[in-house]
Amino acid sequence: MSGAAVLVTGGSSGLGAAVVAALVKRGDRPVVLDRQAPADGVPWIECDLADTRAAERATAELAQRSGGLRGVVTAAGMDVPGALADVPAQTWERIVAVDLLATAAVIRAALPDLERSGGSVVTVASTLGVKAVADATAYCAAKFGVVGFTRALAAELAGRVGVTLLIPGGMRTAFFDDRDERYRPGPDAVLNDPAAVASAVLFALDQPPGCAVREMVVCAERESSYP
């Protein structure tokens, strides 16, 4: 399955789009799950990842269409900052579903292909998966969950599928665009280039059998959100 594809969730924007671009640049074959279309020519299925059963079905369909998967990058993510009492319950639960439950659902559906190919998974947490802040209870709950899920998954799949936990700091993406002004990075914020983080993702995917990159913290050199 050397020609098998790499599935990227959230591959139409932000870090996901940067990973897709990096894969295309080197002649690899990305496929995407997202609600918006990725770059022209990249195979994709429209999917609301908050519907985890739909995410499982779409993953299986993309795997079949692509002749197999050799990698999965769970880059999809969302957040709506606010106090617990102020964020509507449906929104709070959607954040956890997209950021955590869909991560597990997509990987679960991809596992048969990944085991056949000896492939790899890169999950995307956040520095807020290791450091809690106010007005981010849903996001922190989800990303702390991604950290725990990935560490357990790495133990479970050792010797069968490569598993890497990525902990990125803030990046220059549209992630912050729809927030209230008070929750956006200030003009002096130091944010990383998502293309640099994508390079780290490809490094993890490219490790040979028997070599594991278990965890990576990738952030701008002067960014202060870690630890």
Secondary structure, DSSP 8 states (H G I E B T S, - for coil): -TT-EEEEETTTSHHHHHHHHHHHHTT--EEEEESS--STT--EEE--TTSHHHHHHHHHHHHHHHT-EEEEEE---------TTTS-HHHHHHHHIIIIIHHHHHHHHHHHHHHHHT-EEEEE--GGGTS--TT-HHHHHHHHHHHHHHHHHHHHHTTTSEEEEEEE--BSSGGGTTS-GGGS--TT---B-HHHHHHHHHHHHT--TT----EEEE--TT-----
